[in-house]
């Protein structure tokens, strides 16, 4: 499974208004690059409404939105660093809001790829020092290197 990740897929969002705002900005960015179909944004917003993706880690919280593979042209990871954090609904407690600092959008083309990638993301989340390094990194190359190490190099 070949998954694209480069600095153009790493976004810094200052003062995003809501989780919908964050997801729309990420989707619009992917759509402009031709990575996803024009149906992707609606699909991701619908999925987030029904199956929230906020993870309360007890440290730096992360969201892992994704949509069905039929909306994707090219597999990639799109990352957003949020400052200040933005509330997403919790995956395990949908009534609870979780302040999210890092969004890793899984833009995959193989249906079975989500589970494997989710497991890798969980591994990254458990390393809170690395998550902190991502959200405090001065440049996108540093963020790309950390994410590549934890999520892509195990392939």
ABEGO torsion letter per residue (X at the ends): XBBBBBAAABBBBBGBABAAAAAAAAAAAAAAAGABBAAAAAAAAAAAAABBABBBAGBBBBBBBBBBAAABABBBBBBBBBOBBBBBBBAABAABBBBBABBBBBBBABAAAAAAAAAAAAAAAABAAAAAAAAABABAAAAAAAAAAAAAAAX
